């Protein structure tokens, strides 16, 4: 039966067609464009941090405006909570994480919340400040789909969770009621030590390949790489980053090291050549970070770029960037997979940025370096029991993207917050070149513990150019002999805790303040934490029950305390042959003036474009601006760049709380806007309904800047 159209309906249809015909041609064309997702952490499985979208470009970027702001809630600190997340956008839905590592889904065009997963409701998270902070910062999610079955994977605490991407519920068929405990399956008991992950794994077919973050002191868990079945959570394969008897690399450690050594973990994320089934995995240093007398040798596969068969975990090739690391020179970001022209041939390459400011570039299939690498002699260590490796690999091209040497002429004539001359302080320290082993006097670490490239990663464009932001922040590092006979609560605290938590228990950006501890915790829990360690905090296995009792009494400041000295298991030392690690690290100390600016001459933060076809620089510019500093000084920065086909490099990252856009060909600053807090995360971009958006997590909380809890999306205003 034919349906009749009323006059009212006819007028409505006519009005719609008039509106369409009257609409600007570019708007109609844009609306017809297909949607474009940001479906993987850092954009794609090659970690390119690149988008082919070009609606926002060099000609119109100055017309960007805020499209929406989403406040996540869940701030647990005014200065330490952060959001370092690079969100996913899939089928019009944005998936992100809050400061408390709650997972949420938004309408990506409006910022309207669709659902939220709170781990506290599933027995994963104790709802207090310490538990939230102990989880670290989650930088992203992994996504898998088979028809209507859509799953998100995220590590919260020590558990890998599978979450239904449609409604935010746990996928109960995965693991044990929706999660897998990462402390299990490591080949030895890790139930009392920290094992987690800040960066998502990568999905290959029906496998999730997952790295971990582990402790950095004696007694840390090993950082083995594991692949899990995305449907069931069953372990599919494991690659031992600390090799076991009969495995390649076993002879680069002491014979029993696989039973006690820790670290050599992949916390920075990984990249996947899906077509070839190759996964590329960067690893960090072995534990203890700064003394390796119990792990004499090169220590494969710590500080290595690994190429593995993604289906089986079989090693295809590797390259170790630091031998026997005693400086915490972890590989800090996923490698970039790209194509370059080399000696007249198109090469599928893999590029790895480093904390040292060096860039290694390899043939993806063979592991052969595309540019010369030289093994250089480096200084010996004066510490008892330490056997520093005699040489270290240095790429001769590209040139480093940070300074490598430091002399007195590079130290500004300034004073610290206590009024002391920094030049006078530096004159008493050891400095000058890379790979100076730490000593008891003090070494200037440069370009710094967080120097060179960091976890924000580098971006690449299809023409073979890599874009990397970097820090040049001097730090002072030293070790001192461990006094195992120290007595008295305050003395125990000063010997084992004050280097990180401060002489007055005030804490810093890495370590929480300890005042009023009795109001937040049971003494039993603190005693267990001191013994086992967590995150950056090492396990203090050397403290006997009497010393632990004295420490707790000092921290409780004579408040009532319920703890029995023998109620916490005394773990056996994990050092070789039962020997105690003889040194303690004296804490992370930036070398800054009274205003908080680096004591070295600028630049302090940079953004570089390097042509990997030739190994030559296209440009390098200062990134950020420190307060009360010369224009163009640059600033310490955390979070990476986003590059687009609109010839733009978007990056926030800096302490001055700005989001900036640069011309990718010239490095010219084209646009910037003030954010409500520091954007210490990598931006993402996507297109829905013909409109391109750029979105960024603004969580603040680093370098003493205020914490916040927002995701902000930008789009173009009408011309």
C-alpha positions in Angstrom: 0.0 0.0 0.0 1.5 3.4 -1.0 2.1 5.7 1.9 0.9 9.3 1.5 3.1 12.2 2.5 1.4 15.0 4.5 2.0 18.6 3.7 3.9 19.1 7.0 6.2 16.2 6.1 6.6 17.6 2.6 7.6 21.0 4.0 10.1 19.4 6.4 11.7 17.4 3.6 11.9 20.5 1.4 13.5 22.5 4.2 16.1 19.8 4.7 17.0 19.8 1.0 17.2 23.6 1.0 19.6 23.4 3.9 21.8 20.8 2.2 21.9 22.7 -1.0 22.6 26.0 0.8 25.4 24.5 2.9 28.9 25.4 1.9 30.4 22.9 -0.6 33.4 22.1 1.7 31.0 21.2 4.6 29.0 18.8 2.5 32.2 17.2 1.2 33.6 16.9 4.6 30.5 15.4 6.0 30.7 12.6 3.4 34.2 11.6 4.4 34.6 8.3 6.3 35.3 8.3 10.0 38.9 7.7 10.9 39.8 6.0 14.3 42.8 6.2 16.6 42.5 2.4 17.4 45.9 1.6 18.9 48.1 3.1 21.6 50.2 5.8 19.8 48.1 5.5 16.7 49.0 2.2 15.2 50.9 -1.0 15.9 54.1 0.5 14.3 54.0 3.2 17.0 54.1 5.9 14.3 52.2 8.6 16.3 51.1 9.7 12.8 47.7 10.4 11.2 46.9 10.8 7.5 44.2 13.3 8.5 44.8 16.8 7.0 41.7 18.8 7.6 43.6 20.6 10.3 46.7 21.9 8.6 49.3 24.7 8.5 46.9 27.1 6.9 44.1 26.9 9.5 45.5 25.5 12.7 45.1 29.0 14.3 41.4 28.4 14.1 41.4 25.5 16.6 39.0 25.8 19.5 37.8 23.6 22.3 35.2 21.1 21.2 34.5 19.5 24.6 36.1 18.9 28.0 35.5 15.8 30.1 36.4 15.9 33.8 37.2 12.4 34.9 37.1 12.9 38.7 39.2 10.6 40.9 42.0 13.0 41.8 43.8 11.6 44.9 46.5 14.3 45.2 46.8 18.0 44.4 50.3 17.6 43.1 51.0 13.9 42.4 48.0 12.5 40.6 48.5 12.3 36.8 46.9 11.2 33.5 49.6 10.0 31.0 47.1 8.3 28.8 47.0 8.3 25.0 43.3 7.4 24.5 41.8 5.1 21.9 39.0 6.2 19.5 37.0 3.4 17.8 33.7 3.7 16.1 32.9 7.1 17.5 33.8 6.1 21.1 36.8 7.4 23.1 38.3 5.1 25.7 40.5 6.6 28.4 41.7 6.3 32.0 41.3 8.4 35.1 44.0 9.3 37.7 42.8 6.3 39.7 43.0 4.1 36.7 39.3 3.8 36.2 38.5 2.9 32.5 35.8 5.0 30.8 34.0 5.4 27.4 32.8 8.7 25.9 31.0 9.9 22.9 34.0 11.2 21.0 32.1 14.1 19.4 30.6 15.5 22.6 32.6 14.1 25.6 29.4 12.6 27.1 30.2 9.6 29.3 28.8 6.3 28.2 30.2 4.0 31.0 33.0 3.7 33.6 34.8 0.7 35.0 35.9 1.2 38.6 38.4 -1.4 39.8 37.6 -0.7 43.4 34.2 -2.3 42.8 35.9 -5.5 41.7 38.2 -5.9 44.6 41.3 -4.7 42.7 41.9 -1.3 44.3 41.8 -0.2 47.9 40.3 3.2 47.8 43.0 5.3 49.5 45.9 7.6 48.3 48.7 5.0 48.6 46.9 2.3 46.7 46.0 4.7 43.9 49.6 6.0 43.6 51.1 2.5 43.9 49.4 1.6 40.7 51.6 4.0 38.7 50.3 5.8 35.7 48.4 3.9 33.0 49.4 5.3 29.6 46.8 3.5 27.5 44.7 0.5 26.6 44.9 -2.5 24.2 41.8 -3.3 22.0 40.7 -6.6 20.4 37.6 -7.4 18.4 36.0 -10.4 16.9 32.5 -9.5 15.5 30.4 -8.2 18.4 33.0 -9.3 21.0 35.0 -6.2 21.8 37.5 -6.2 24.6 39.8 -3.7 26.2 42.9 -4.8 28.1 44.5 -2.8 30.9 46.8 -3.6 33.9 45.5 -2.3 37.2 47.8 -3.1 40.1 49.3 -6.5 39.4 46.3 -7.7 37.4 45.7 -7.7 33.6 41.9 -7.0 33.1 39.7 -7.8 30.2 36.8 -5.3 30.0 33.8 -5.4 27.7 34.2 -2.4 25.4 30.4 -2.1 24.9 29.3 -1.8 28.5 32.4 -1.6 30.7 31.8 -4.9 32.5 34.5 -7.5 33.2 34.8 -10.4 30.7 34.4 -13.2 33.3 35.6 -15.9 30.9 39.0 -14.3 30.8 41.5 -15.5 33.4 40.1 -15.7 36.8 36.7 -13.9 36.7 38.1 -11.3 34.3 41.7 -10.9 35.2 45.2 -12.5 35.2 47.7 -12.0 38.0 51.0 -10.9 36.4 52.9 -12.0 39.5 52.2 -15.6 38.5 54.0 -17.6 35.8 57.4 -15.9 36.2 59.2 -19.1 37.2 59.7 -18.1 40.8 57.7 -16.7 43.6 56.8 -13.1 43.0 53.8 -12.9 45.2 55.4 -10.4 47.7 57.1 -8.1 45.1 55.8 -5.5 42.7 54.7 -6.5 39.2 52.5 -4.2 37.2 52.4 -2.4 33.9 52.1 1.3 32.9 52.0 0.8 29.1 49.5 -1.5 27.3 50.6 -4.6 25.4 50.1 -5.2 21.7 47.5 -7.5 20.1 48.6 -10.0 17.5 45.7 -12.1 16.2 44.3 -13.8 19.3 47.4 -13.0 21.5 48.1 -10.1 23.8 51.8 -9.6 24.1 52.4 -7.9 27.4 55.4 -6.3 29.2 55.7 -5.3 32.8 57.0 -2.7 35.2 58.9 -4.3 38.2 60.9 -3.0 41.1 64.3 -1.5 40.6 66.1 -2.6 43.7 67.4 -5.9 45.1 64.7 -8.6 45.1 62.8 -7.3 42.1 60.8 -9.6 39.9 62.2 -10.7 36.5 60.8 -8.8 33.5 60.0 -11.8 31.2 57.8 -11.0 28.2 54.5 -13.0 28.0 51.8 -13.6 25.5 48.2 -14.4 26.7 45.3 -15.8 24.8 42.9 -12.8 24.5 39.8 -15.1 24.8 40.9 -17.2 27.8 43.8 -15.4 29.5 45.9 -18.6 29.2 49.6 -18.1 28.9 50.6 -18.8 25.2 54.4 -18.2 25.4 57.1 -16.6 27.6 60.4 -15.1 26.6 63.0 -15.1 29.4 64.7 -11.7 29.4 67.0 -13.2 32.1 68.0 -16.4 30.3 67.8 -19.8 31.9 70.2 -22.7 31.4 70.5 -23.7 27.8 69.0 -20.5 26.5 70.8 -17.9 24.4 72.4 -15.2 26.6 72.6 -17.4 29.7 76.4 -17.0 29.7 76.2 -13.2 30.0 75.1 -13.6 33.7 76.3 -15.5 36.7 75.2 -19.1 36.5 72.5 -18.8 39.2 71.3 -15.3 38.2 68.1 -16.5 36.6 67.0 -17.6 40.1 67.5 -14.2 41.8 68.1 -11.4 39.4 65.3 -9.0 38.5 64.4 -6.3 36.0 65.3 -6.5 32.3 61.7 -5.7 31.8 59.7 -4.0 29.0 57.8 -1.1 30.6 57.8 1.2 27.6 55.5 -0.6 25.2 56.2 -2.5 22.0 55.6 -2.3 18.2 54.3 -4.9 15.8 55.0 -5.8 12.2 51.7 -7.5 11.8 52.2 -8.7 8.2 55.5 -10.5 9.1 54.4 -11.5 12.6 57.4 -9.8 14.2 57.1 -7.9 17.6 59.8 -5.4 18.6 60.3 -5.0 22.3 62.6 -2.6 24.2 63.8 -3.6 27.6 65.1 -1.8 30.7 68.0 -2.3 33.1 68.6 -5.2 35.4 68.0 -4.6 39.1 69.5 -3.2 41.3 69.8 -0.3 38.9 73.0 1.2 40.1 75.3 -1.6 41.4 75.7 -4.9 39.5 78.3 -6.8 41.5 75.8 -9.7 41.8 75.2 -9.8 38.1 78.7 -9.6 36.5 78.5 -9.8 32.7 76.8 -8.1 29.8 73.4 -9.1 31.1 71.4 -10.0 28.0 68.5 -9.2 27.4 68.5 -6.1 29.6 68.7 -2.8 27.7 68.0 -4.5 24.4 65.9 -4.1 21.4 64.4 -7.6 20.9 62.8 -8.8 17.6 60.6 -11.9 18.4 58.3 -14.1 16.5 54.9 -12.8 17.7 53.3 -16.2 17.4 55.8 -18.2 19.4 58.1 -15.8 21.3 61.2 -17.1 19.5 64.1 -14.7 19.3 64.8 -13.5 15.8 67.5 -10.9 16.6 68.5 -8.5 19.3 70.8 -5.5 19.9 71.9 -4.4 23.3 72.2 -0.6 23.7 73.9 -0.7 27.1 76.1 -3.5 28.4 75.8 -4.2 32.1 73.7 -1.1 32.9 74.5 0.6 36.2 72.9 4.0 35.2 69.2 3.1 34.7 69.4 3.7 31.0 66.2 1.8 30.2 65.0 2.0 26.6 62.2 4.5 27.3 59.7 4.2 24.4 58.4 1.8 21.8 60.5 1.6 18.7 59.2 3.2 15.5 58.6 1.0 12.4 59.0 2.9 9.2 60.4 2.8 5.6 63.6 4.6 4.6 65.7 4.9 1.5 69.2 3.6 2.2 71.9 3.3 -0.5 69.3 3.4 -3.2 67.1 0.7 -1.6 63.8 0.9 0.3 64.4 -0.6 3.7 61.8 -1.6 6.2 63.5 -0.2 9.3 63.1 0.0 13.1 64.3 3.1 15.0 64.9 3.2 18.7 65.3 6.4 20.7 67.2 6.4 24.0 67.6 8.3 27.3 71.1 9.1 26.3 70.0 11.1 23.3 71.2 8.6 20.8 69.1 7.0 18.0 69.7 3.5 16.7 68.3 2.5 13.3 68.2 -1.1 12.1 67.0 -3.2 9.2 63.8 -4.6 10.5 64.4 -8.1 9.1 68.0 -8.7 9.9 68.9 -6.4 12.8 71.8 -4.9 10.8 72.4 -1.2 11.7 71.9 1.2 8.9 74.5 3.6 10.3 77.9 2.8 11.9 78.0 1.9 15.6 81.3 2.1 17.5 82.1 0.3 20.8 83.9 2.9 22.9 86.0 2.5 26.0 84.3 3.9 29.1 85.5 4.5 32.7 85.9 1.7 35.2 84.0 1.7 38.5 85.6 2.3 41.9 82.8 0.6 43.9 83.5 -2.6 45.7 82.5 -5.7 43.8 81.4 -3.8 40.7 82.8 -4.8 37.3 81.6 -2.2 34.8 81.7 -3.3 31.2 84.8 -1.9 29.4 83.0 -0.6 26.3 79.6 0.8 25.3 77.9 1.1 21.8 77.7 4.6 20.4 75.9 5.2 17.0 78.0 7.6 14.8 74.9 8.7 12.9 72.5 10.4 13.4 74.2 12.8 15.7 72.8 12.7 19.2 69.8 14.9 19.8 71.1 16.0 23.2 74.5 17.2 24.4 76.7 14.4 25.6 79.5 16.2 27.4 79.4 18.7 30.3 82.1 21.1 31.6 82.1 24.0 34.0 81.4 26.4 31.2 78.0 24.7 30.8 77.1 25.3 34.5 75.4 28.7 35.1 76.6 30.9 37.9 73.4 30.5 40.0 72.4 29.4 43.5 70.1 26.7 44.7 67.1 27.2 47.0 69.3 27.2 50.1 71.5 29.9 48.7 74.5 27.7 47.9 76.6 28.2 44.8 75.8 25.5 42.3 79.2 25.9 40.5 80.9 25.3 43.9 78.8 22.1 44.4 79.5 20.8 40.9 83.3 21.4 41.3 83.3 18.7 43.9 81.5 16.2 41.7 82.5 13.9 38.8 81.2 14.9 35.4 82.2 15.3 31.8 81.1 12.5 29.5 78.7 9.5 29.2 78.9 6.3 31.2 80.7 7.6 34.3 80.0 5.0 36.9 78.3 6.4 40.0 80.5 6.7 43.1 80.3 7.8 46.7 81.4 11.4 46.0 78.6 12.1 43.4 78.3 12.1 39.6 76.5 14.7 37.4 74.1 12.5 35.3 73.6 14.2 32.0 71.4 14.5 29.9 69.8 13.1 33.1 67.8 10.2 34.5 64.8 11.4 32.4 67.1 13.0 29.8 67.1 12.4 26.1 63.9 10.7 24.9 61.3 9.6 27.4 58.1 7.4 27.5 56.1 9.8 25.3 57.9 8.3 22.3 58.9 9.6 18.9 56.7 10.1 15.9 57.4 9.3 12.2 56.0 10.5 8.9 55.8 8.4 5.7 58.8 10.2 4.2 61.2 8.7 6.7 61.4 11.6 9.1 61.4 11.0 12.9 60.3 13.7 15.4 61.5 13.4 19.0 61.3 15.6 22.0 64.1 15.5 24.6 65.3 16.7 28.0 68.6 18.1 29.1 68.3 18.1 32.9 71.4 17.5 35.1 70.9 15.2 38.0 73.3 14.3 40.8 73.6 10.6 41.7 75.7 8.9 44.4 75.9 5.7 46.3 77.0 5.0 49.8 78.0 1.9 51.8 75.0 0.3 53.5 75.2 0.3 57.3 73.4 -2.8 58.3 74.1 -2.1 62.0 72.3 1.2 62.2 70.0 1.6 65.2 67.3 4.1 66.3 64.2 4.9 64.2 65.4 8.3 62.9 68.8 6.9 62.0 67.2 3.9 60.2 64.9 6.3 58.3 67.9 8.6 57.3 69.9 5.6 56.2 67.2 3.8 54.1 64.3 6.2 53.4 65.3 9.9 53.4 67.0 9.8 50.0 63.6 9.5 48.4 61.1 10.6 51.0 63.1 13.6 52.2 64.9 14.4 55.4 61.6 15.7 56.9 59.3 13.0 55.3 57.9 15.6 52.9 58.3 13.4 49.7 58.7 14.6 46.1 57.2 13.8 42.7 58.5 10.2 42.8 57.9 9.4 46.4 54.8 10.3 48.6 55.0 12.3 51.8 55.0 10.2 55.0 53.4 12.6 57.5 50.3 11.3 59.3 51.0 7.8 58.1 49.1 6.3 61.0 45.9 7.9 59.8 46.0 6.1 56.5 47.5 2.6 57.2 47.9 -0.3 59.5 51.4 -0.7 60.7 51.4 -4.3 59.5 50.8 -3.1 55.9 53.6 -0.6 56.1 56.0 -3.2 57.4 55.1 -5.5 54.5 55.6 -2.7 52.1 59.0 -1.8 53.5 60.1 -5.4 53.2 58.7 -6.2 49.8 59.0 -2.8 48.0 56.6 -1.4 45.4 57.2 0.5 42.1 60.2 2.7 42.5 60.6 1.7 46.1 63.1 -1.2 46.5 62.6 -4.1 48.8 64.4 -3.4 52.1 65.3 -7.0 52.8 68.4 -6.0 54.9 66.4 -4.6 57.8 66.0 -6.9 60.7 62.9 -7.0 62.9 64.4 -4.6 65.5 65.3 -2.0 62.9 61.9 -2.3 61.3 60.2 -1.9 64.6 62.3 1.3 65.3 61.5 2.7 61.8 57.8 2.2 62.3 57.9 3.8 65.8 59.6 6.8 64.3 57.1 7.0 61.4 54.1 6.6 63.7 55.5 9.4 66.0 54.5 7.6 69.1 50.9 7.0 68.0 49.4 3.6 68.9 50.7 0.8 66.7 49.6 -2.8 66.4 52.5 -4.8 64.9 54.3 -8.0 66.0 58.0 -8.0 65.0 57.8 -11.6 63.7 54.6 -11.1 61.7 56.4 -10.1 58.5 58.3 -12.7 56.6 62.1 -12.0 56.6 63.0 -12.5 52.9 66.4 -14.0 52.1 68.7 -11.6 50.3 68.4 -11.9 46.5 72.1 -11.0 46.0 74.4 -13.6 44.5 75.3 -16.5 46.8 73.4 -14.8 49.7 75.7 -11.8 49.8 74.0 -8.5 50.7 74.0 -5.7 48.1 76.6 -3.4 49.8 75.4 0.0 48.6 72.3 2.1 48.7 71.3 4.8 46.3 71.1 8.3 47.7 68.1 9.5 45.8 67.1 11.4 42.7 68.3 15.0 42.9 67.8 17.5 40.0 70.6 20.1 39.8 68.4 23.2 39.7 68.6 26.9 40.7 66.3 28.6 43.3 63.6 29.0 40.6 63.6 25.4 39.7 65.4 25.9 36.4 68.3 23.6 35.3 71.7 24.7 36.4 73.1 24.1 32.9 73.0 26.5 30.0 69.9 26.2 27.7 68.4 24.5 25.8 66.7 22.4 28.5 64.1 20.9 26.2 64.1 20.4 22.5 62.0 19.1 19.6 64.0 17.6 16.6 63.2 16.4 13.1 65.7 13.9 11.8 65.7 12.5 8.2 66.4 8.8 8.7 67.0 8.4 4.9 70.2 10.3 5.3 70.7 10.5 9.1 70.8 14.3 8.9 68.8 16.8 11.0 66.1 18.9 9.3 65.7 21.1 12.3 65.9 21.4 16.1 64.0 24.0 18.1 63.6 24.7 21.9 60.4 23.2 23.3 58.6 25.0 26.1 59.5 28.0 28.2 60.6 28.0 31.9 59.4 30.8 34.1 61.9 33.7 34.6 64.2 32.2 31.9 65.6 33.6 28.7 63.2 33.3 25.7 63.9 30.0 23.8 65.3 28.2 26.8 63.1 25.2 26.4 61.7 23.2 29.3 61.7 19.7 30.8 59.0 17.7 29.1 57.1 14.4 29.4 54.7 13.1 26.7 55.3 12.7 23.0 54.4 14.3 19.6 51.6 13.7 17.2 52.4 14.2 13.5 49.7 14.6 10.8 49.4 14.8 7.0 48.4 18.4 7.6 52.1 19.0 8.0 51.7 19.6 11.7 53.5 18.4 14.9 51.2 18.7 17.9 52.9 18.4 21.3 52.1 19.5 24.9 54.5 17.8 27.5 56.0 21.0 29.0 55.9 22.4 32.5 54.5 25.7 31.1 51.2 23.9 30.5 50.9 24.7 26.8 49.7 22.7 23.7 51.7 23.7 20.6 51.6 23.0 16.9 54.7 23.2 14.7 55.3 23.1 11.0 56.7 19.6 10.5 58.9 20.7 7.6 60.5 23.8 9.2 60.0 23.6 13.0 58.1 27.0 13.0 55.7 27.4 15.8 52.3 28.0 14.3 49.8 27.9 17.2 49.7 27.4 21.0 47.1 27.5 23.7 47.2 27.5 27.5 45.9 24.3 29.1 44.2 24.1 32.5 47.1 21.8 33.6 50.2 20.2 32.2 49.5 17.8 29.3 52.0 15.1 30.2 50.6 12.7 27.6 50.7 12.1 23.9 47.8 13.6 21.8 45.5 11.6 19.6 43.5 12.6 16.5 40.4 11.2 14.7 37.6 12.2 12.4 33.9 11.8 13.0 31.1 13.2 10.8 33.7 14.9 8.6 35.3 16.8 11.4 38.9 16.2 12.6 39.5 16.4 16.4 42.7 16.5 18.4 42.4 15.2 22.0 44.8 15.4 24.9 44.8 14.2 28.5 45.6 17.1 30.9 46.5 15.6 34.2 49.3 17.8 35.4 51.1 16.5 38.5 54.7 16.2 37.2 57.6 18.5 38.2 55.5 20.0 41.0 52.8 21.3 38.8 49.1 21.1 39.9 47.2 17.9 39.2 44.0 18.0 37.1 41.6 15.4 35.7 40.5 16.5 32.2 40.5 15.3 28.6 40.2 18.2 26.1 39.3 17.9 22.5 39.9 20.6 19.8 38.4 21.2 16.4 38.3 23.9 13.8 36.0 26.9 14.1 34.0 27.9 11.0 36.0 30.1 8.6 
